[in-house]
């Protein structure tokens, strides 16, 4: 598989934002995914309730050592250095909930 940084550029919201959002479409998606996962014994055991609760624990970005949740991240291509126009990689900036442009309060 080829990695193309252009496919990843821009602003991304934290999965936690989708977990904690109660948009009716997201609520329906969580209910549907829970129903689908309960039909698989291994996944039903792992979830111990529902899909939203499972992913809320799996994707938690705050804790005792870091009290702030990650709101998302911004990915951009690095500035070209010297004459090399083909700089590899990308710059990633973590955004907190207050500075994240997609956070709804």
Secondary structure, 3 states (H helix, E strand, C coil): CCCCHHHCCEEEECHHHHHHCCCHHHHHHHHHHHHHHHCCHHHHHHHCCCHHHHHHHHCCCCCCCCCCCEEEEEEECCCCCCCCCCCCCCEEEEEECCCCCCCCC
